[in-house]
Amino acid sequence: MDHIVTVQEAVTAFADYMEPTDAELEEIDREMPVLLADIDLLDAHIATLDRTPSELDQRRIRRARRRALAARVELINHTAPASEVGA
């Protein structure tokens, strides 16, 4: 007869290392505008999956795409070293 044993110790042995570091949390905060803009773009595309996009849908998608691109440009401009900006 095989006994079932718990693996709780093995699973929780590295629990302290599984949490994000402060640096990782700061990076997530810096990237949050890009993530939210991408979510808005996905929402706009999802809304038109089962139908032909209307003019309003197309405008919403274009607007969301512009916001997503602007958020990426803003992130890149803030994270790139000064010597690389405009190069």
Secondary structure by P-SEA (a helix, b strand, c coil): cbbbbbcccccccccccccccaaaaaaaaaaaaaaaaaaaaaaaaaaaccccccaaaaaaaaaaaaaaaaaaaaaaaaacccccccc
